[in-house]
């Protein structure tokens, strides 16, 4: 059956999936098996979260394993029993014998983490079994946090439950003011209380505007009014994230404009200096000190984190100097992939934004983490290990687990080397229960590294069935290898990669009587947080001081994308063979959606180059030949959009992203077809002009 828009939410919230018990899977040597004679429980005086976690596990066994067990408040034989033990340093422990399974928690908030571990183990085994003996699991990270996967800043209880089951114990709320999120009024204290019932902490992502210099008169009073009162209201909020792009201020650093990015213009002339939000200004540490004092004056327990994401393209020495000067009371978040250096055919093609294209960050990540550790800063990392970035902006996961695994394992090393002990696992793109989320969970325990090849096979069997597992693994491998040839430029990630095959193709010659700009405002929902504002439809290279110019890059990128498409097609062939169940059909649809996005990205590069060539043609004959080539591309794109409609109707999560809402559903693909048909009519008009 075809899915309608937002149908994906029902699957997103189905964290206990039915039919996970494999037929013929019997208990093996070294395992206990839960049977109908067992009970589940916790002490009568246990905190409510323990009982709630037991009830969650009870529902799991019934829904996923077909096993109905009662709840008891008394321990004994044939009982799975949760208890607290303050003597346990952290995490949780299992002690399994033939007729008993003791689950011991270091603290109450670990209750859901423990039962989810049990559920994950049993799902991978396809039976309600667990190994004999003692098992200790201690989390490596203080928290792993995400934004909502059902809608920006939307956190109903079912979303909180989905988050903890996907392996995340922190959520992020974008706040513009007291009880005001990006989407309107929000009861922050209610969210904090509801999240705590699952063992989840709440971080506020700062959108407060304080365009105040730290040295101006009465500056601290102004910061106290902006931040202090806000955090006095929310005693349960665990932390706040500060980010350059939402923290511009009138810096006096001569390297900057000292103005907001959209006001850095004098008499219509753009200032070529950088805006303060994107540069580690000499007075930025003092500015952050003002915020820290205001927050901690009213709530000393709040963990303040400053992300240096926006400083990624500023001089490295300035960033290192910033880390030496920032207050030790403020933690620093380092971005894994942005500004990573890459080359294609000896051209500089750095990673401009979030992407799985790099499995190990640049030397700059190492240097920044090492400097932060040396300076005694509390370090966290912006890592995208939830499996979503700007590679393909409207997919639930980039299905390249072999790449995500390498990133996860490197982050374990970063934890050991520099104490990077917290993860911002996704930006506003949200999360999905996926193979990437699974790998993030399984790599986040101390002193534990399973056989990851075996783990990936078990995940493939669990999600797609034994018969399809080899095909799924082959597809994952092809697709993981294909990303070596991906292009991570701004024009691509703000254009065809972000939107997919719904991206418009604008004919550049401006046949006009109104002298209008040819940039198209991409149609998006009026309530979308960003919507069209982060989609650039008039394709052209966005040049950067770190990268080779577009006229050199585009031909090289086309050759690279040709290799990517070839590998992706091979993965799609494997995925099609695995499409024997609804999950398998969605897996194949995801592969097809991304394959068609690659085609669109290649076509728009060809389209741009031909449009440039057209406008510098030396004869009408040459121009007519180019028009013919443009028509072929346009018709190919119409066919590509038609082919994608089936994919987005198979999985309604395709074509949607929380901050943009739907931008590549069936309607937008039909819109794209109409837009390209309009471009074809313009091409026909231009033919007539050439014959004058």
Secondary structure, DSSP 8 states (H G I E B T S, - for coil): ----TTTHHHHHT--S-S--S-TT----TTEEE--TT-EEEE-TTS-HHHHHHHHHHHHHHHHHH----EEESS--TTEEEEEE-TTS-SSEEEEEETTEEEEEESSGGGHHHHHHHHHHHHHHHTSSEEESEEEEE-BSSSEEEE--SSSTT---HHHHHHHHHTT--EEEEEEEETTEETTEE--HHHHHHHHHTTT-EEEEEE-------TTSTTHHHHHIIIIIHHHHH-TT--EEEEEGGG-------TTB-SS-GGG-EETTEE--SB-GGGS--TTHHHHHHHHHHHHHHH-TT-EEEEE-GGGTTS-HHHHHHHHHHS-TTEEEEEESSTT---EETTEE----SS-TT-SS--HHHHHHHHHHHHTT--EEEE--TTS-SSSSTT-S----HHHHHHHHHHHHHHHHHH-EEEEE--STT---SSHHHHHHHHTSBTT----HHHHHHHHHHHHH-TTTHHHHHHHHHHHHHHGGG----HHHHTTHHHHGGG------S---SS-----------TT-SSGGGG---S------TTS--HHHHHHHHHHHHHHHHHHHHHHHHHHHHT-SSHHHHHHHHHHHHHHHHHHHHHHHHHHHHHHHHHTT-SSHHHHHHHHHHHHHHHHHHHHHHHHHHHHHHH-TTTTEETTTEESSSHHHHHHHHHHHHHHHHHHHHHHHHHT-
